[in-house]
Amino acid sequence: MNLGSMRKIMIKSAKEKLARHKNLGQRSTLSVLQVAELLDIVTGNSESATTHPAIFFDNGFSLN
């Protein structure tokens, strides 16, 4: 499975969860943060957060 198909599956899953959340209304168990994360996935805004996973390894970082 390549990266493109994994993204499509993740977006499809997020859309399904958001649709379920919309149908359930107040009975939904999703928090505001969870809904915001799902919306970020669907709109593509989560891309910038995942492009720098090695932020601590690129800089001179020491625990000493």
N, CA, C and O atoms as CSV, one atom per row, in Angstrom:
chain,resi,resn,atom,element,x,y,z
A,1,MET,N,N,0.850,-1.176,0.000
A,1,MET,CA,C,0.000,0.000,0.000
A,1,MET,C,C,0.894,1.237,0.000
A,1,MET,O,O,1.777,1.370,0.848
A,2,ASN,N,N,0.668,2.133,-0.944
A,2,ASN,CA,C,1.503,3.321,-1.027
A,2,ASN,C,C,0.909,4.472,-0.209
A,2,ASN,O,O,-0.203,4.374,0.310
A,3,LEU,N,N,1.664,5.551,-0.108
A,3,LEU,CA,C,1.289,6.690,0.723
A,3,LEU,C,C,0.005,7.350,0.233
A,3,LEU,O,O,-0.822,7.766,1.044
A,4,GLY,N,N,-0.170,7.448,-1.064
A,4,GLY,CA,C,-1.375,8.066,-1.627
A,4,GLY,C,C,-2.639,7.324,-1.263
A,4,GLY,O,O,-3.644,7.942,-0.911
A,5,SER,N,N,-2.602,6.001,-1.344
A,5,SER,CA,C,-3.792,5.226,-1.007
A,5,SER,C,C,-4.057,5.245,0.497
A,5,SER,O,O,-5.209,5.181,0.924
A,6,MET,N,N,-2.995,5.333,1.303
A,6,MET,CA,C,-3.180,5.428,2.749
A,6,MET,C,C,-3.860,6.749,3.109
A,6,MET,O,O,-4.731,6.783,3.979
A,7,ARG,N,N,-3.463,7.836,2.441
A,7,ARG,CA,C,-4.101,9.136,2.677
A,7,ARG,C,C,-5.571,9.101,2.287
A,7,ARG,O,O,-6.423,9.618,3.010
A,8,LYS,N,N,-5.868,8.489,1.141
A,8,LYS,CA,C,-7.258,8.393,0.697
A,8,LYS,C,C,-8.104,7.627,1.709
A,8,LYS,O,O,-9.234,8.018,2.000
A,9,ILE,N,N,-7.564,6.545,2.239
A,9,ILE,CA,C,-8.290,5.750,3.231
A,9,ILE,C,C,-8.497,6.556,4.508
A,9,ILE,O,O,-9.570,6.506,5.108
A,10,MET,N,N,-7.474,7.298,4.924
A,10,MET,CA,C,-7.582,8.102,6.134
A,10,MET,C,C,-8.618,9.216,5.954
A,10,MET,O,O,-9.394,9.489,6.869
A,11,ILE,N,N,-8.637,9.852,4.796
A,11,ILE,CA,C,-9.606,10.913,4.524
A,11,ILE,C,C,-11.019,10.342,4.465
A,11,ILE,O,O,-11.960,10.943,4.983
A,12,LYS,N,N,-11.162,9.186,3.836
A,12,LYS,CA,C,-12.478,8.545,3.748
A,12,LYS,C,C,-12.992,8.192,5.139
A,12,LYS,O,O,-14.168,8.401,5.439
A,13,SER,N,N,-12.123,7.662,5.979
A,13,SER,CA,C,-12.503,7.307,7.343
A,13,SER,C,C,-12.894,8.546,8.147
A,13,SER,O,O,-13.863,8.517,8.905
A,14,ALA,N,N,-12.143,9.626,7.981
A,14,ALA,CA,C,-12.451,10.871,8.690
A,14,ALA,C,C,-13.799,11.424,8.245
A,14,ALA,O,O,-14.575,11.902,9.072
A,15,LYS,N,N,-14.083,11.364,6.957
A,15,LYS,CA,C,-15.374,11.834,6.445
A,15,LYS,C,C,-16.521,11.000,7.015
A,15,LYS,O,O,-17.570,11.541,7.366
A,16,GLU,N,N,-16.324,9.698,7.105
A,16,GLU,CA,C,-17.365,8.824,7.659
A,16,GLU,C,C,-17.611,9.135,9.132
A,16,GLU,O,O,-18.757,9.163,9.579
A,17,LYS,N,N,-16.537,9.370,9.887
A,17,LYS,CA,C,-16.683,9.708,11.304
A,17,LYS,C,C,-17.389,11.046,11.482
A,17,LYS,O,O,-18.216,11.195,12.382
A,18,LEU,N,N,-17.069,12.020,10.633
A,18,LEU,CA,C,-17.736,13.320,10.710
A,18,LEU,C,C,-19.211,13.210,10.341
A,18,LEU,O,O,-20.051,13.868,10.955
A,19,ALA,N,N,-19.533,12.393,9.354
A,19,ALA,CA,C,-20.936,12.195,8.965
A,19,ALA,C,C,-21.711,11.528,10.098
A,19,ALA,O,O,-22.852,11.895,10.378
A,20,ARG,N,N,-21.085,10.545,10.749
A,20,ARG,CA,C,-21.722,9.868,11.880
A,20,ARG,C,C,-21.932,10.851,13.026
A,20,ARG,O,O,-22.975,10.837,13.680
A,21,HIS,N,N,-20.942,11.700,13.266
A,21,HIS,CA,C,-21.031,12.719,14.308
A,21,HIS,C,C,-22.181,13.692,14.015
A,21,HIS,O,O,-22.926,14.076,14.916
A,22,LYS,N,N,-22.312,14.075,12.768
A,22,LYS,CA,C,-23.377,14.994,12.367
A,22,LYS,C,C,-24.742,14.355,12.566
A,22,LYS,O,O,-25.666,15.011,13.048
A,23,ASN,N,N,-24.883,13.087,12.204
A,23,ASN,CA,C,-26.167,12.393,12.356
A,23,ASN,C,C,-26.541,12.197,13.822
A,23,ASN,O,O,-27.717,12.280,14.178
A,24,LEU,N,N,-25.549,11.937,14.675
A,24,LEU,CA,C,-25.835,11.711,16.087
A,24,LEU,C,C,-26.139,13.002,16.844
A,24,LEU,O,O,-26.860,12.990,17.841
A,25,GLY,N,N,-25.593,14.098,16.371
A,25,GLY,CA,C,-25.834,15.380,17.029
A,25,GLY,C,C,-25.293,15.389,18.451
A,25,GLY,O,O,-24.123,15.076,18.671
A,26,GLN,N,N,-26.129,15.743,19.412
A,26,GLN,CA,C,-25.701,15.839,20.807
A,26,GLN,C,C,-25.362,14.483,21.411
A,26,GLN,O,O,-24.690,14.415,22.440
A,27,ARG,N,N,-25.811,13.425,20.795
A,27,ARG,CA,C,-25.513,12.084,21.314
A,27,ARG,C,C,-24.141,11.577,20.889
A,27,ARG,O,O,-23.731,10.490,21.296
A,28,SER,N,N,-23.437,12.340,20.086
A,28,SER,CA,C,-22.111,11.945,19.625
A,28,SER,C,C,-21.119,11.965,20.789
A,28,SER,O,O,-21.202,12.812,21.679
A,29,THR,N,N,-20.195,11.032,20.765
A,29,THR,CA,C,-19.180,10.948,21.821
A,29,THR,C,C,-17.884,11.663,21.447
A,29,THR,O,O,-16.945,11.691,22.243
A,30,LEU,N,N,-17.819,12.242,20.243
A,30,LEU,CA,C,-16.602,12.934,19.818
A,30,LEU,C,C,-16.488,14.283,20.527
A,30,LEU,O,O,-17.472,15.004,20.688
A,31,SER,N,N,-15.274,14.603,20.943
A,31,SER,CA,C,-15.030,15.903,21.565
A,31,SER,C,C,-14.796,16.943,20.476
A,31,SER,O,O,-14.647,16.608,19.301
A,32,VAL,N,N,-14.767,18.193,20.879
A,32,VAL,CA,C,-14.511,19.284,19.936
A,32,VAL,C,C,-13.132,19.122,19.303
A,32,VAL,O,O,-12.963,19.361,18.107
A,33,LEU,N,N,-12.153,18.720,20.099
A,33,LEU,CA,C,-10.804,18.535,19.567
A,33,LEU,C,C,-10.739,17.402,18.550
A,33,LEU,O,O,-10.051,17.511,17.536
A,34,GLN,N,N,-11.455,16.317,18.823
A,34,GLN,CA,C,-11.471,15.202,17.890
A,34,GLN,C,C,-12.105,15.608,16.562
A,34,GLN,O,O,-11.622,15.232,15.493
A,35,VAL,N,N,-13.193,16.380,16.640
A,35,VAL,CA,C,-13.848,16.855,15.423
A,35,VAL,C,C,-12.913,17.787,14.657
A,35,VAL,O,O,-12.835,17.719,13.430
A,36,ALA,N,N,-12.206,18.652,15.374
A,36,ALA,CA,C,-11.266,19.567,14.720
A,36,ALA,C,C,-10.153,18.792,14.029
A,36,ALA,O,O,-9.758,19.146,12.918
A,37,GLU,N,N,-9.640,17.745,14.662
A,37,GLU,CA,C,-8.596,16.928,14.042
A,37,GLU,C,C,-9.113,16.242,12.781
A,37,GLU,O,O,-8.405,16.169,11.777
A,38,LEU,N,N,-10.347,15.739,12.834
A,38,LEU,CA,C,-10.930,15.099,11.658
A,38,LEU,C,C,-11.121,16.106,10.530
A,38,LEU,O,O,-10.864,15.792,9.368
A,39,LEU,N,N,-11.566,17.306,10.864
A,39,LEU,CA,C,-11.723,18.353,9.847
A,39,LEU,C,C,-10.377,18.726,9.237
A,39,LEU,O,O,-10.290,18.980,8.036
A,40,ASP,N,N,-9.330,18.761,10.054
A,40,ASP,CA,C,-7.988,19.046,9.534
A,40,ASP,C,C,-7.540,17.979,8.548
A,40,ASP,O,O,-6.918,18.288,7.531
A,41,ILE,N,N,-7.853,16.735,8.844
A,41,ILE,CA,C,-7.493,15.637,7.944
A,41,ILE,C,C,-8.221,15.786,6.615
A,41,ILE,O,O,-7.621,15.642,5.550
A,42,VAL,N,N,-9.520,16.075,6.683
A,42,VAL,CA,C,-10.327,16.179,5.471
A,42,VAL,C,C,-9.909,17.373,4.623
A,42,VAL,O,O,-9.842,17.266,3.398
A,43,THR,N,N,-9.629,18.504,5.255
A,43,THR,CA,C,-9.276,19.708,4.500
A,43,THR,C,C,-7.807,19.746,4.102
A,43,THR,O,O,-7.419,20.554,3.258
A,44,GLY,N,N,-6.989,18.891,4.692
A,44,GLY,CA,C,-5.578,18.856,4.351
A,44,GLY,C,C,-4.724,19.757,5.216
A,44,GLY,O,O,-3.531,19.904,4.950
A,45,ASN,N,N,-5.293,20.363,6.238
A,45,ASN,CA,C,-4.532,21.258,7.109
A,45,ASN,C,C,-3.601,20.511,8.051
A,45,ASN,O,O,-2.729,21.126,8.665
A,46,SER,N,N,-3.763,19.224,8.175
A,46,SER,CA,C,-2.896,18.456,9.064
A,46,SER,C,C,-1.554,18.146,8.419
A,46,SER,O,O,-0.647,17.655,9.091
A,47,GLU,N,N,-1.413,18.422,7.137
A,47,GLU,CA,C,-0.168,18.132,6.425
A,47,GLU,C,C,1.015,18.894,7.009
A,47,GLU,O,O,2.097,18.327,7.161
A,48,SER,N,N,0.830,20.163,7.337
A,48,SER,CA,C,1.954,20.965,7.808
A,48,SER,C,C,2.447,20.490,9.171
A,48,SER,O,O,3.624,20.655,9.490
A,49,ALA,N,N,1.585,19.916,9.961
A,49,ALA,CA,C,1.987,19.439,11.278
A,49,ALA,C,C,2.821,18.167,11.182
A,49,ALA,O,O,3.614,17.882,12.080
A,50,THR,N,N,2.655,17.409,10.120
A,50,THR,CA,C,3.369,16.140,10.000
A,50,THR,C,C,4.610,16.235,9.122
A,50,THR,O,O,5.308,15.238,8.938
A,51,THR,N,N,4.894,17.401,8.582
A,51,THR,CA,C,6.040,17.495,7.688
A,51,THR,C,C,7.356,17.643,8.444
A,51,THR,O,O,8.413,17.456,7.843
A,52,HIS,N,N,7.339,17.969,9.724
A,52,HIS,CA,C,8.548,18.152,10.509
A,52,HIS,C,C,8.584,17.221,11.722
A,52,HIS,O,O,8.623,17.693,12.858
A,53,PRO,N,N,8.572,15.912,11.497
A,53,PRO,CA,C,8.551,14.999,12.633
A,53,PRO,C,C,9.880,14.945,13.387
A,53,PRO,O,O,9.917,14.515,14.539
A,54,ALA,N,N,10.961,15.374,12.754
A,54,ALA,CA,C,12.270,15.282,13.390
A,54,ALA,C,C,12.725,16.635,13.907
A,54,ALA,O,O,13.908,16.962,13.811
A,55,ILE,N,N,11.833,17.413,14.440
A,55,ILE,CA,C,12.159,18.774,14.868
A,55,ILE,C,C,13.229,18.778,15.960
A,55,ILE,O,O,14.050,19.694,16.003
A,56,PHE,N,N,13.239,17.784,16.833
A,56,PHE,CA,C,14.205,17.753,17.914
A,56,PHE,C,C,15.550,17.192,17.474
A,56,PHE,O,O,16.552,17.378,18.165
A,57,PHE,N,N,15.587,16.514,16.342
A,57,PHE,CA,C,16.837,15.919,15.892
A,57,PHE,C,C,17.593,16.831,14.931
A,57,PHE,O,O,18.796,16.656,14.738
A,58,ASP,N,N,16.916,17.791,14.331
A,58,ASP,CA,C,17.571,18.697,13.401
A,58,ASP,C,C,18.336,19.789,14.130
A,58,ASP,O,O,19.313,20.311,13.592
A,59,ASN,N,N,17.926,20.144,15.325
A,59,ASN,CA,C,18.561,21.211,16.085
A,59,ASN,C,C,19.551,20.644,17.096
A,59,ASN,O,O,19.523,19.451,17.399
A,60,GLY,N,N,20.420,21.496,17.612
A,60,GLY,CA,C,21.332,21.053,18.653
A,60,GLY,C,C,20.577,20.919,19.965
A,60,GLY,O,O,20.390,21.903,20.680
A,61,PHE,N,N,20.150,19.728,20.280
A,61,PHE,CA,C,19.298,19.496,21.444
A,61,PHE,C,C,20.007,18.519,22.385
A,61,PHE,O,O,20.459,17.452,21.968
A,62,SER,N,N,20.097,18.899,23.649
A,62,SER,CA,C,20.773,18.038,24.605
A,62,SER,C,C,19.988,17.979,25.900
A,62,SER,O,O,19.393,18.970,26.323
A,63,LEU,N,N,19.989,16.819,26.523
A,63,LEU,CA,C,19.328,16.655,27.819
A,63,LEU,C,C,20.282,16.925,28.971
A,63,LEU,O,O,19.865,16.889,30.129
A,64,ASN,N,N,21.545,17.193,28.687
A,64,ASN,CA,C,22.533,17.424,29.740
A,64,ASN,C,C,22.572,18.858,30.177
A,64,ASN,O,O,23.354,19.214,31.059
